[in-house]
Amino acid sequence: MQVARDDKILELVRTITSLYSFVDRLESLRKDVELDVLENIIQSILVQTVECSIFIREYLGYGFASKPKYG
């Protein structure tokens, strides 16, 4: 069960990495798409990245990086 959760966290990190590769490619579309549209999309991506980063950081405190402390 723990291994499956750890695998899902790694999958999340890979997805975030892949997403930022996509964002890098968006730069080339800048001249073809309204800047406001791109800015809104990138802002949403950044907000979600922060939320995922907080989740991962908290998970690492209790997941495969260390065991939960009780008591």
PDB file of N, CA, C, O and CB in Angstrom:
ATOM      1  N   MET A   1       0.824  -1.194   0.000  1.00  0.00           N
ATOM      2  CA  MET A   1       0.000   0.000   0.000  1.00  0.00           C
ATOM      3  C   MET A   1       0.874   1.266   0.000  1.00  0.00           C
ATOM      4  O   MET A   1       0.616   2.208  -0.750  1.00  0.00           O
ATOM      5  CB  MET A   1      -0.940  -0.007   1.215  1.00  0.00           C
ATOM      6  N   GLN A   2       1.898   1.272   0.843  1.00  0.00           N
ATOM      7  CA  GLN A   2       2.807   2.420   0.894  1.00  0.00           C
ATOM      8  C   GLN A   2       3.536   2.591  -0.435  1.00  0.00           C
ATOM      9  O   GLN A   2       3.702   3.711  -0.918  1.00  0.00           O
ATOM     10  CB  GLN A   2       3.824   2.253   2.039  1.00  0.00           C
ATOM     11  N   VAL A   3       3.968   1.488  -1.018  1.00  0.00           N
ATOM     12  CA  VAL A   3       4.691   1.551  -2.293  1.00  0.00           C
ATOM     13  C   VAL A   3       3.790   2.141  -3.376  1.00  0.00           C
ATOM     14  O   VAL A   3       4.252   2.927  -4.203  1.00  0.00           O
ATOM     15  CB  VAL A   3       5.191   0.142  -2.714  1.00  0.00           C
ATOM     16  N   ALA A   4       2.520   1.772  -3.377  1.00  0.00           N
ATOM     17  CA  ALA A   4       1.577   2.309  -4.373  1.00  0.00           C
ATOM     18  C   ALA A   4       1.420   3.817  -4.200  1.00  0.00           C
ATOM     19  O   ALA A   4       1.368   4.552  -5.186  1.00  0.00           O
ATOM     20  CB  ALA A   4       0.196   1.613  -4.252  1.00  0.00           C
ATOM     21  N   ARG A   5       1.345   4.283  -2.943  1.00  0.00           N
ATOM     22  CA  ARG A   5       1.239   5.731  -2.696  1.00  0.00           C
ATOM     23  C   ARG A   5       2.510   6.440  -3.133  1.00  0.00           C
ATOM     24  O   ARG A   5       2.455   7.507  -3.745  1.00  0.00           O
ATOM     25  CB  ARG A   5       0.962   6.013  -1.203  1.00  0.00           C
ATOM     26  N   ASP A   6       3.647   5.851  -2.818  1.00  0.00           N
ATOM     27  CA  ASP A   6       4.925   6.445  -3.223  1.00  0.00           C
ATOM     28  C   ASP A   6       5.011   6.534  -4.750  1.00  0.00           C
ATOM     29  O   ASP A   6       5.491   7.529  -5.294  1.00  0.00           O
ATOM     30  CB  ASP A   6       6.113   5.617  -2.664  1.00  0.00           C
ATOM     31  N   ASP A   7       4.546   5.495  -5.430  1.00  0.00           N
ATOM     32  CA  ASP A   7       4.547   5.512  -6.900  1.00  0.00           C
ATOM     33  C   ASP A   7       3.663   6.632  -7.438  1.00  0.00           C
ATOM     34  O   ASP A   7       4.005   7.275  -8.430  1.00  0.00           O
ATOM     35  CB  ASP A   7       4.070   4.159  -7.454  1.00  0.00           C
ATOM     36  N   LYS A   8       2.538   6.863  -6.788  1.00  0.00           N
ATOM     37  CA  LYS A   8       1.635   7.936  -7.225  1.00  0.00           C
ATOM     38  C   LYS A   8       2.277   9.312  -7.036  1.00  0.00           C
ATOM     39  O   LYS A   8       2.085  10.208  -7.858  1.00  0.00           O
ATOM     40  CB  LYS A   8       0.307   7.866  -6.449  1.00  0.00           C
ATOM     41  N   ILE A   9       3.032   9.475  -5.959  1.00  0.00           N
ATOM     42  CA  ILE A   9       3.743  10.744  -5.736  1.00  0.00           C
ATOM     43  C   ILE A   9       4.781  10.946  -6.831  1.00  0.00           C
ATOM     44  O   ILE A   9       4.903  12.042  -7.377  1.00  0.00           O
ATOM     45  CB  ILE A   9       4.421  10.767  -4.333  1.00  0.00           C
ATOM     46  N   LEU A  10       5.524   9.902  -7.153  1.00  0.00           N
ATOM     47  CA  LEU A  10       6.510  10.005  -8.232  1.00  0.00           C
ATOM     48  C   LEU A  10       5.830  10.316  -9.564  1.00  0.00           C
ATOM     49  O   LEU A  10       6.359  11.082 -10.369  1.00  0.00           O
ATOM     50  CB  LEU A  10       7.321   8.703  -8.344  1.00  0.00           C
ATOM     51  N   GLU A  11       4.674   9.731  -9.793  1.00  0.00           N
ATOM     52  CA  GLU A  11       3.908  10.011 -11.011  1.00  0.00           C
ATOM     53  C   GLU A  11       3.487  11.476 -11.051  1.00  0.00           C
ATOM     54  O   GLU A  11       3.517  12.102 -12.110  1.00  0.00           O
ATOM     55  CB  GLU A  11       2.667   9.097 -11.096  1.00  0.00           C
ATOM     56  N   LEU A  12       3.094  12.027  -9.899  1.00  0.00           N
ATOM     57  CA  LEU A  12       2.730  13.443  -9.817  1.00  0.00           C
ATOM     58  C   LEU A  12       3.921  14.328 -10.171  1.00  0.00           C
ATOM     59  O   LEU A  12       3.776  15.298 -10.916  1.00  0.00           O
ATOM     60  CB  LEU A  12       2.213  13.787  -8.408  1.00  0.00           C
ATOM     61  N   VAL A  13       5.087  14.001  -9.645  1.00  0.00           N
ATOM     62  CA  VAL A  13       6.297  14.786  -9.939  1.00  0.00           C
ATOM     63  C   VAL A  13       6.618  14.710 -11.438  1.00  0.00           C
ATOM     64  O   VAL A  13       6.972  15.718 -12.049  1.00  0.00           O
ATOM     65  CB  VAL A  13       7.511  14.271  -9.096  1.00  0.00           C
ATOM     66  N   ARG A  14       6.496  13.537 -12.017  1.00  0.00           N
ATOM     67  CA  ARG A  14       6.744  13.396 -13.464  1.00  0.00           C
ATOM     68  C   ARG A  14       5.742  14.210 -14.273  1.00  0.00           C
ATOM     69  O   ARG A  14       6.102  14.811 -15.285  1.00  0.00           O
ATOM     70  CB  ARG A  14       6.674  11.914 -13.884  1.00  0.00           C
ATOM     71  N   THR A  15       4.486  14.232 -13.830  1.00  0.00           N
ATOM     72  CA  THR A  15       3.457  15.009 -14.528  1.00  0.00           C
ATOM     73  C   THR A  15       3.771  16.495 -14.465  1.00  0.00           C
ATOM     74  O   THR A  15       3.629  17.203 -15.462  1.00  0.00           O
ATOM     75  CB  THR A  15       2.069  14.737 -13.926  1.00  0.00           C
ATOM     76  N   ILE A  16       4.192  16.969 -13.311  1.00  0.00           N
ATOM     77  CA  ILE A  16       4.558  18.379 -13.160  1.00  0.00           C
ATOM     78  C   ILE A  16       5.735  18.715 -14.076  1.00  0.00           C
ATOM     79  O   ILE A  16       5.741  19.753 -14.738  1.00  0.00           O
ATOM     80  CB  ILE A  16       4.913  18.699 -11.683  1.00  0.00           C
ATOM     81  N   THR A  17       6.720  17.834 -14.106  1.00  0.00           N
ATOM     82  CA  THR A  17       7.877  18.042 -14.974  1.00  0.00           C
ATOM     83  C   THR A  17       7.460  18.108 -16.437  1.00  0.00           C
ATOM     84  O   THR A  17       7.921  18.970 -17.186  1.00  0.00           O
ATOM     85  CB  THR A  17       8.903  16.926 -14.772  1.00  0.00           C
ATOM     86  N   SER A  18       6.599  17.207 -16.831  1.00  0.00           N
ATOM     87  CA  SER A  18       6.095  17.187 -18.203  1.00  0.00           C
ATOM     88  C   SER A  18       5.305  18.458 -18.511  1.00  0.00           C
ATOM     89  O   SER A  18       5.416  19.018 -19.601  1.00  0.00           O
ATOM     90  CB  SER A  18       5.215  15.948 -18.433  1.00  0.00           C
ATOM     91  N   LEU A  19       4.518  18.901 -17.553  1.00  0.00           N
ATOM     92  CA  LEU A  19       3.727  20.117 -17.735  1.00  0.00           C
ATOM     93  C   LEU A  19       4.624  21.320 -17.992  1.00  0.00           C
ATOM     94  O   LEU A  19       4.327  22.151 -18.850  1.00  0.00           O
ATOM     95  CB  LEU A  19       2.847  20.371 -16.510  1.00  0.00           C
ATOM     96  N   TYR A  20       5.724  21.411 -17.246  1.00  0.00           N
ATOM     97  CA  TYR A  20       6.612  22.552 -17.451  1.00  0.00           C
ATOM     98  C   TYR A  20       7.359  22.479 -18.777  1.00  0.00           C
ATOM     99  O   TYR A  20       7.752  23.513 -19.318  1.00  0.00           O
ATOM    100  CB  TYR A  20       7.603  22.644 -16.315  1.00  0.00           C
ATOM    101  N   SER A  21       7.557  21.301 -19.299  1.00  0.00           N
ATOM    102  CA  SER A  21       8.112  21.184 -20.652  1.00  0.00           C
ATOM    103  C   SER A  21       7.123  21.775 -21.646  1.00  0.00           C
ATOM    104  O   SER A  21       7.508  22.454 -22.597  1.00  0.00           O
ATOM    105  CB  SER A  21       8.429  19.696 -21.006  1.00  0.00           C
ATOM    106  N   PHE A  22       5.846  21.507 -21.413  1.00  0.00           N
ATOM    107  CA  PHE A  22       4.788  22.061 -22.257  1.00  0.00           C
ATOM    108  C   PHE A  22       4.745  23.586 -22.138  1.00  0.00           C
ATOM    109  O   PHE A  22       4.600  24.284 -23.142  1.00  0.00           O
ATOM    110  CB  PHE A  22       3.422  21.457 -21.874  1.00  0.00           C
ATOM    111  N   VAL A  23       4.870  24.097 -20.925  1.00  0.00           N
ATOM    112  CA  VAL A  23       4.843  25.547 -20.702  1.00  0.00           C
ATOM    113  C   VAL A  23       5.997  26.207 -21.444  1.00  0.00           C
ATOM    114  O   VAL A  23       5.835  27.284 -22.017  1.00  0.00           O
ATOM    115  CB  VAL A  23       4.916  25.875 -19.188  1.00  0.00           C
ATOM    116  N   ASP A  24       7.157  25.566 -21.435  1.00  0.00           N
ATOM    117  CA  ASP A  24       8.294  26.106 -22.178  1.00  0.00           C
ATOM    118  C   ASP A  24       7.954  26.236 -23.662  1.00  0.00           C
ATOM    119  O   ASP A  24       8.330  27.213 -24.310  1.00  0.00           O
ATOM    120  CB  ASP A  24       9.535  25.211 -21.991  1.00  0.00           C
ATOM    121  N   ARG A  25       7.244  25.251 -24.188  1.00  0.00           N
ATOM    122  CA  ARG A  25       6.853  25.296 -25.598  1.00  0.00           C
ATOM    123  C   ARG A  25       5.817  26.379 -25.876  1.00  0.00           C
ATOM    124  O   ARG A  25       5.730  26.880 -26.997  1.00  0.00           O
ATOM    125  CB  ARG A  25       6.309  23.946 -26.030  1.00  0.00           C
ATOM    126  N   LEU A  26       5.032  26.742 -24.868  1.00  0.00           N
ATOM    127  CA  LEU A  26       4.035  27.808 -25.047  1.00  0.00           C
ATOM    128  C   LEU A  26       4.689  29.140 -25.409  1.00  0.00           C
ATOM    129  O   LEU A  26       4.092  29.985 -26.075  1.00  0.00           O
ATOM    130  CB  LEU A  26       3.200  27.972 -23.775  1.00  0.00           C
ATOM    131  N   GLU A  27       5.905  29.300 -24.961  1.00  0.00           N
ATOM    132  CA  GLU A  27       6.632  30.545 -25.244  1.00  0.00           C
ATOM    133  C   GLU A  27       6.663  30.839 -26.748  1.00  0.00           C
ATOM    134  O   GLU A  27       6.582  31.997 -27.158  1.00  0.00           O
ATOM    135  CB  GLU A  27       8.071  30.460 -24.695  1.00  0.00           C
ATOM    136  N   SER A  28       6.777  29.808 -27.550  1.00  0.00           N
ATOM    137  CA  SER A  28       6.826  30.021 -28.998  1.00  0.00           C
ATOM    138  C   SER A  28       5.479  30.450 -29.563  1.00  0.00           C
ATOM    139  O   SER A  28       5.419  30.997 -30.664  1.00  0.00           O
ATOM    140  CB  SER A  28       7.290  28.757 -29.695  1.00  0.00           C
ATOM    141  N   LEU A  29       4.402  30.213 -28.828  1.00  0.00           N
ATOM    142  CA  LEU A  29       3.067  30.608 -29.286  1.00  0.00           C
ATOM    143  C   LEU A  29       2.724  32.042 -28.911  1.00  0.00           C
ATOM    144  O   LEU A  29       1.684  32.564 -29.315  1.00  0.00           O
ATOM    145  CB  LEU A  29       2.025  29.673 -28.711  1.00  0.00           C
ATOM    146  N   ARG A  30       3.572  32.659 -28.163  1.00  0.00           N
ATOM    147  CA  ARG A  30       3.298  34.002 -27.652  1.00  0.00           C
ATOM    148  C   ARG A  30       2.818  34.974 -28.723  1.00  0.00           C
ATOM    149  O   ARG A  30       1.900  35.758 -28.485  1.00  0.00           O
ATOM    150  CB  ARG A  30       4.529  34.554 -27.004  1.00  0.00           C
ATOM    151  N   LYS A  31       3.419  34.926 -29.869  1.00  0.00           N
ATOM    152  CA  LYS A  31       3.068  35.878 -30.924  1.00  0.00           C
ATOM    153  C   LYS A  31       1.738  35.532 -31.592  1.00  0.00           C
ATOM    154  O   LYS A  31       1.111  36.391 -32.213  1.00  0.00           O
ATOM    155  CB  LYS A  31       4.171  35.925 -31.971  1.00  0.00           C
ATOM    156  N   ASP A  32       1.303  34.260 -31.463  1.00  0.00           N
ATOM    157  CA  ASP A  32       0.079  33.824 -32.118  1.00  0.00           C
ATOM    158  C   ASP A  32      -1.150  33.840 -31.214  1.00  0.00           C
ATOM    159  O   ASP A  32      -2.277  33.789 -31.709  1.00  0.00           O
ATOM    160  CB  ASP A  32       0.271  32.455 -32.655  1.00  0.00           C
ATOM    161  N   VAL A  33      -0.955  33.909 -29.922  1.00  0.00           N
ATOM    162  CA  VAL A  33      -2.061  33.844 -28.968  1.00  0.00           C
ATOM    163  C   VAL A  33      -2.040  35.108 -28.123  1.00  0.00           C
ATOM    164  O   VAL A  33      -0.980  35.658 -27.825  1.00  0.00           O
ATOM    165  CB  VAL A  33      -1.966  32.568 -28.069  1.00  0.00           C
ATOM    166  N   GLU A  34      -3.242  35.562 -27.740  1.00  0.00           N
ATOM    167  CA  GLU A  34      -3.312  36.737 -26.884  1.00  0.00           C
ATOM    168  C   GLU A  34      -2.524  36.487 -25.606  1.00  0.00           C
ATOM    169  O   GLU A  34      -2.650  35.433 -24.984  1.00  0.00           O
ATOM    170  CB  GLU A  34      -4.777  37.093 -26.559  1.00  0.00           C
ATOM    171  N   LEU A  35      -1.734  37.436 -25.233  1.00  0.00           N
ATOM    172  CA  LEU A  35      -0.874  37.302 -24.056  1.00  0.00           C
ATOM    173  C   LEU A  35      -1.696  37.070 -22.797  1.00  0.00           C
ATOM    174  O   LEU A  35      -1.285  36.300 -21.929  1.00  0.00           O
ATOM    175  CB  LEU A  35      -0.001  38.547 -23.889  1.00  0.00           C
ATOM    176  N   ASP A  36      -2.863  37.729 -22.679  1.00  0.00           N
ATOM    177  CA  ASP A  36      -3.702  37.553 -21.496  1.00  0.00           C
ATOM    178  C   ASP A  36      -4.118  36.098 -21.308  1.00  0.00           C
ATOM    179  O   ASP A  36      -4.158  35.599 -20.183  1.00  0.00           O
ATOM    180  CB  ASP A  36      -4.937  38.436 -21.594  1.00  0.00           C
ATOM    181  N   VAL A  37      -4.427  35.421 -22.410  1.00  0.00           N
ATOM    182  CA  VAL A  37      -4.846  34.025 -22.336  1.00  0.00           C
ATOM    183  C   VAL A  37      -3.698  33.172 -21.793  1.00  0.00           C
ATOM    184  O   VAL A  37      -3.902  32.358 -20.892  1.00  0.00           O
ATOM    185  CB  VAL A  37      -5.299  33.512 -23.728  1.00  0.00           C
ATOM    186  N   LEU A  38      -2.510  33.354 -22.332  1.00  0.00           N
ATOM    187  CA  LEU A  38      -1.351  32.604 -21.853  1.00  0.00           C
ATOM    188  C   LEU A  38      -1.041  32.915 -20.392  1.00  0.00           C
ATOM    189  O   LEU A  38      -0.731  32.012 -19.614  1.00  0.00           O
ATOM    190  CB  LEU A  38      -0.134  32.911 -22.716  1.00  0.00           C
ATOM    191  N   GLU A  39      -1.122  34.167 -20.028  1.00  0.00           N
ATOM    192  CA  GLU A  39      -0.829  34.550 -18.649  1.00  0.00           C
ATOM    193  C   GLU A  39      -1.794  33.879 -17.684  1.00  0.00           C
ATOM    194  O   GLU A  39      -1.383  33.425 -16.617  1.00  0.00           O
ATOM    195  CB  GLU A  39      -0.894  36.069 -18.489  1.00  0.00           C
ATOM    196  N   ASN A  40      -3.072  33.812 -18.045  1.00  0.00           N
ATOM    197  CA  ASN A  40      -4.058  33.167 -17.176  1.00  0.00           C
ATOM    198  C   ASN A  40      -3.775  31.674 -17.040  1.00  0.00           C
ATOM    199  O   ASN A  40      -3.873  31.110 -15.950  1.00  0.00           O
ATOM    200  CB  ASN A  40      -5.476  33.387 -17.722  1.00  0.00           C
ATOM    201  N   ILE A  41      -3.426  31.046 -18.149  1.00  0.00           N
ATOM    202  CA  ILE A  41      -3.117  29.613 -18.124  1.00  0.00           C
ATOM    203  C   ILE A  41      -1.886  29.357 -17.260  1.00  0.00           C
ATOM    204  O   ILE A  41      -1.898  28.465 -16.412  1.00  0.00           O
ATOM    205  CB  ILE A  41      -2.888  29.074 -19.560  1.00  0.00           C
ATOM    206  N   ILE A  42      -0.840  30.122 -17.467  1.00  0.00           N
ATOM    207  CA  ILE A  42       0.395  29.929 -16.709  1.00  0.00           C
ATOM    208  C   ILE A  42       0.176  30.243 -15.229  1.00  0.00           C
ATOM    209  O   ILE A  42       0.742  29.570 -14.368  1.00  0.00           O
ATOM    210  CB  ILE A  42       1.520  30.810 -17.279  1.00  0.00           C
ATOM    211  N   GLN A  43      -0.628  31.242 -14.927  1.00  0.00           N
ATOM    212  CA  GLN A  43      -0.922  31.559 -13.529  1.00  0.00           C
ATOM    213  C   GLN A  43      -1.647  30.387 -12.861  1.00  0.00           C
ATOM    214  O   GLN A  43      -1.338  30.038 -11.722  1.00  0.00           O
ATOM    215  CB  GLN A  43      -1.775  32.847 -13.431  1.00  0.00           C
ATOM    216  N   SER A  44      -2.595  29.789 -13.555  1.00  0.00           N
ATOM    217  CA  SER A  44      -3.304  28.625 -13.012  1.00  0.00           C
ATOM    218  C   SER A  44      -2.344  27.457 -12.790  1.00  0.00           C
ATOM    219  O   SER A  44      -2.438  26.750 -11.787  1.00  0.00           O
ATOM    220  CB  SER A  44      -4.445  28.201 -13.956  1.00  0.00           C
ATOM    221  N   ILE A  45      -1.430  27.262 -13.724  1.00  0.00           N
ATOM    222  CA  ILE A  45      -0.430  26.200 -13.599  1.00  0.00           C
ATOM    223  C   ILE A  45       0.457  26.451 -12.384  1.00  0.00           C
ATOM    224  O   ILE A  45       0.760  25.522 -11.636  1.00  0.00           O
ATOM    225  CB  ILE A  45       0.429  26.104 -14.880  1.00  0.00           C
ATOM    226  N   LEU A  46       0.870  27.687 -12.185  1.00  0.00           N
ATOM    227  CA  LEU A  46       1.723  28.017 -11.045  1.00  0.00           C
ATOM    228  C   LEU A  46       1.005  27.789  -9.714  1.00  0.00           C
ATOM    229  O   LEU A  46       1.597  27.268  -8.769  1.00  0.00           O
ATOM    230  CB  LEU A  46       2.189  29.466 -11.141  1.00  0.00           C
ATOM    231  N   VAL A  47      -0.257  28.176  -9.642  1.00  0.00           N
ATOM    232  CA  VAL A  47      -1.037  27.970  -8.419  1.00  0.00           C
ATOM    233  C   VAL A  47      -1.143  26.474  -8.114  1.00  0.00           C
ATOM    234  O   VAL A  47      -0.946  26.049  -6.976  1.00  0.00           O
ATOM    235  CB  VAL A  47      -2.453  28.598  -8.557  1.00  0.00           C
ATOM    236  N   GLN A  48      -1.452  25.689  -9.133  1.00  0.00           N
ATOM    237  CA  GLN A  48      -1.573  24.244  -8.934  1.00  0.00           C
ATOM    238  C   GLN A  48      -0.236  23.622  -8.559  1.00  0.00           C
ATOM    239  O   GLN A  48      -0.187  22.693  -7.753  1.00  0.00           O
ATOM    240  CB  GLN A  48      -2.122  23.577 -10.194  1.00  0.00           C
ATOM    241  N   THR A  49       0.844  24.125  -9.134  1.00  0.00           N
ATOM    242  CA  THR A  49       2.178  23.624  -8.806  1.00  0.00           C
ATOM    243  C   THR A  49       2.505  23.869  -7.343  1.00  0.00           C
ATOM    244  O   THR A  49       3.052  22.996  -6.667  1.00  0.00           O
ATOM    245  CB  THR A  49       3.231  24.282  -9.696  1.00  0.00           C
ATOM    246  N   VAL A  50       2.175  25.043  -6.861  1.00  0.00           N
ATOM    247  CA  VAL A  50       2.421  25.358  -5.444  1.00  0.00           C
ATOM    248  C   VAL A  50       1.628  24.405  -4.558  1.00  0.00           C
ATOM    249  O   VAL A  50       2.161  23.873  -3.585  1.00  0.00           O
ATOM    250  CB  VAL A  50       2.041  26.833  -5.127  1.00  0.00           C
ATOM    251  N   GLU A  51       0.354  24.187  -4.890  1.00  0.00           N
ATOM    252  CA  GLU A  51      -0.474  23.272  -4.107  1.00  0.00           C
ATOM    253  C   GLU A  51       0.103  21.855  -4.126  1.00  0.00           C
ATOM    254  O   GLU A  51       0.147  21.191  -3.090  1.00  0.00           O
ATOM    255  CB  GLU A  51      -1.913  23.265  -4.643  1.00  0.00           C
ATOM    256  N   CYS A  52       0.539  21.398  -5.280  1.00  0.00           N
ATOM    257  CA  CYS A  52       1.140  20.064  -5.391  1.00  0.00           C
ATOM    258  C   CYS A  52       2.446  19.992  -4.609  1.00  0.00           C
ATOM    259  O   CYS A  52       2.728  18.983  -3.963  1.00  0.00           O
ATOM    260  CB  CYS A  52       1.387  19.705  -6.867  1.00  0.00           C
ATOM    261  N   SER A  53       3.237  21.049  -4.664  1.00  0.00           N
ATOM    262  CA  SER A  53       4.516  21.076  -3.945  1.00  0.00           C
ATOM    263  C   SER A  53       4.299  20.991  -2.442  1.00  0.00           C
ATOM    264  O   SER A  53       5.030  20.286  -1.746  1.00  0.00           O
ATOM    265  CB  SER A  53       5.300  22.347  -4.290  1.00  0.00           C
ATOM    266  N   ILE A  54       3.304  21.703  -1.943  1.00  0.00           N
ATOM    267  CA  ILE A  54       2.979  21.644  -0.517  1.00  0.00           C
ATOM    268  C   ILE A  54       2.544  20.228  -0.144  1.00  0.00           C
ATOM    269  O   ILE A  54       2.967  19.688   0.879  1.00  0.00           O
ATOM    270  CB  ILE A  54       1.865  22.668  -0.162  1.00  0.00           C
ATOM    271  N   PHE A  55       1.699  19.634  -0.979  1.00  0.00           N
ATOM    272  CA  PHE A  55       1.237  18.267  -0.737  1.00  0.00           C
ATOM    273  C   PHE A  55       2.415  17.298  -0.702  1.00  0.00           C
ATOM    274  O   PHE A  55       2.512  16.465   0.199  1.00  0.00           O
ATOM    275  CB  PHE A  55       0.230  17.840  -1.819  1.00  0.00           C
ATOM    276  N   ILE A  56       3.305  17.406  -1.680  1.00  0.00           N
ATOM    277  CA  ILE A  56       4.462  16.509  -1.749  1.00  0.00           C
ATOM    278  C   ILE A  56       5.364  16.709  -0.542  1.00  0.00           C
ATOM    279  O   ILE A  56       5.835  15.738   0.051  1.00  0.00           O
ATOM    280  CB  ILE A  56       5.255  16.742  -3.047  1.00  0.00           C
ATOM    281  N   ARG A  57       5.605  17.951  -0.180  1.00  0.00           N
ATOM    282  CA  ARG A  57       6.453  18.233   0.989  1.00  0.00           C
ATOM    283  C   ARG A  57       5.857  17.615   2.250  1.00  0.00           C
ATOM    284  O   ARG A  57       6.575  17.008   3.045  1.00  0.00           O
ATOM    285  CB  ARG A  57       6.628  19.755   1.178  1.00  0.00           C
ATOM    286  N   GLU A  58       4.547  17.767   2.432  1.00  0.00           N
ATOM    287  CA  GLU A  58       3.898  17.185   3.608  1.00  0.00           C
ATOM    288  C   GLU A  58       3.928  15.655   3.541  1.00  0.00           C
ATOM    289  O   GLU A  58       4.129  14.990   4.557  1.00  0.00           O
ATOM    290  CB  GLU A  58       2.441  17.685   3.724  1.00  0.00           C
ATOM    291  N   TYR A  59       3.732  15.110   2.360  1.00  0.00           N
ATOM    292  CA  TYR A  59       3.774  13.657   2.204  1.00  0.00           C
ATOM    293  C   TYR A  59       5.154  13.111   2.551  1.00  0.00           C
ATOM    294  O   TYR A  59       5.274  12.092   3.230  1.00  0.00           O
ATOM    295  CB  TYR A  59       3.394  13.261   0.774  1.00  0.00           C
ATOM    296  N   LEU A  60       6.178  13.786   2.086  1.00  0.00           N
ATOM    297  CA  LEU A  60       7.539  13.324   2.360  1.00  0.00           C
ATOM    298  C   LEU A  60       7.838  13.313   3.851  1.00  0.00           C
ATOM    299  O   LEU A  60       8.681  12.540   4.307  1.00  0.00           O
ATOM    300  CB  LEU A  60       8.549  14.203   1.638  1.00  0.00           C
ATOM    301  N   GLY A  61       7.171  14.145   4.599  1.00  0.00           N
ATOM    302  CA  GLY A  61       7.348  14.150   6.043  1.00  0.00           C
ATOM    303  C   GLY A  61       6.783  12.905   6.695  1.00  0.00           C
ATOM    304  O   GLY A  61       7.200  12.525   7.789  1.00  0.00           O
ATOM    305  N   TYR A  62       5.816  12.257   6.010  1.00  0.00           N
ATOM    306  CA  TYR A  62       5.164  11.084   6.586  1.00  0.00           C
ATOM    307  C   TYR A  62       5.225   9.867   5.685  1.00  0.00           C
ATOM    308  O   TYR A  62       4.861   8.772   6.113  1.00  0.00           O
ATOM    309  CB  TYR A  62       3.736  11.397   6.897  1.00  0.00           C
ATOM    310  N   GLY A  63       5.669  10.026   4.465  1.00  0.00           N
ATOM    311  CA  GLY A  63       5.663   8.925   3.512  1.00  0.00           C
ATOM    312  C   GLY A  63       6.958   8.156   3.512  1.00  0.00           C
ATOM    313  O   GLY A  63       7.457   7.744   4.560  1.00  0.00           O
ATOM    314  N   PHE A  64       7.500   7.966   2.315  1.00  0.00           N
ATOM    315  CA  PHE A  64       8.685   7.116   2.220  1.00  0.00           C
ATOM    316  C   PHE A  64       9.945   7.768   2.755  1.00  0.00           C
ATOM    317  O   PHE A  64      10.942   7.075   2.957  1.00  0.00           O
ATOM    318  CB  PHE A  64       8.906   6.719   0.803  1.00  0.00           C
ATOM    319  N   ALA A  65       9.943   9.073   2.993  1.00  0.00           N
ATOM    320  CA  ALA A  65      11.144   9.725   3.516  1.00  0.00           C
ATOM    321  C   ALA A  65      11.331   9.470   5.006  1.00  0.00           C
ATOM    322  O   ALA A  65      12.457   9.413   5.498  1.00  0.00           O
ATOM    323  CB  ALA A  65      11.081  11.219   3.256  1.00  0.00           C
ATOM    324  N   SER A  66      10.216   9.317   5.720  1.00  0.00           N
ATOM    325  CA  SER A  66      10.303   9.019   7.142  1.00  0.00           C
ATOM    326  C   SER A  66       8.981   8.409   7.600  1.00  0.00           C
ATOM    327  O   SER A  66       7.966   8.482   6.907  1.00  0.00           O
ATOM    328  CB  SER A  66      10.640  10.299   7.963  1.00  0.00           C
ATOM    329  N   LYS A  67       9.022   7.820   8.756  1.00  0.00           N
ATOM    330  CA  LYS A  67       7.814   7.206   9.307  1.00  0.00           C
ATOM    331  C   LYS A  67       7.109   8.231  10.184  1.00  0.00           C
ATOM    332  O   LYS A  67       7.771   9.087  10.771  1.00  0.00           O
ATOM    333  CB  LYS A  67       8.151   5.913  10.120  1.00  0.00           C
ATOM    334  N   PRO A  68       5.764   8.168  10.291  1.00  0.00           N
ATOM    335  CA  PRO A  68       5.045   9.123  11.152  1.00  0.00           C
ATOM    336  C   PRO A  68       5.466   8.947  12.611  1.00  0.00           C
ATOM    337  O   PRO A  68       5.758   7.843  13.069  1.00  0.00           O
ATOM    338  CB  PRO A  68       3.508   8.937  11.012  1.00  0.00           C
ATOM    339  N   LYS A  69       5.487  10.045  13.304  1.00  0.00           N
ATOM    340  CA  LYS A  69       5.835  10.026  14.719  1.00  0.00           C
ATOM    341  C   LYS A  69       4.552  10.114  15.529  1.00  0.00           C
ATOM    342  O   LYS A  69       3.777  11.058  15.378  1.00  0.00           O
ATOM    343  CB  LYS A  69       6.809  11.189  15.083  1.00  0.00           C
ATOM    344  N   TYR A  70       4.341   9.161  16.357  1.00  0.00           N
ATOM    345  CA  TYR A  70       3.142   9.123  17.189  1.00  0.00           C
ATOM    346  C   TYR A  70       3.543   9.418  18.625  1.00  0.00           C
ATOM    347  O   TYR A  70       4.633   9.071  19.081  1.00  0.00           O
ATOM    348  CB  TYR A  70       2.420   7.744  17.082  1.00  0.00           C
ATOM    349  N   GLY A  71       2.626  10.068  19.317  1.00  0.00           N
ATOM    350  CA  GLY A  71       2.860  10.198  20.733  1.00  0.00           C
ATOM    351  C   GLY A  71       3.143  11.536  21.163  1.00  0.00           C
ATOM    352  O   GLY A  71       3.360  11.768  22.353  1.00  0.00           O
TER     353      GLY A  71
END
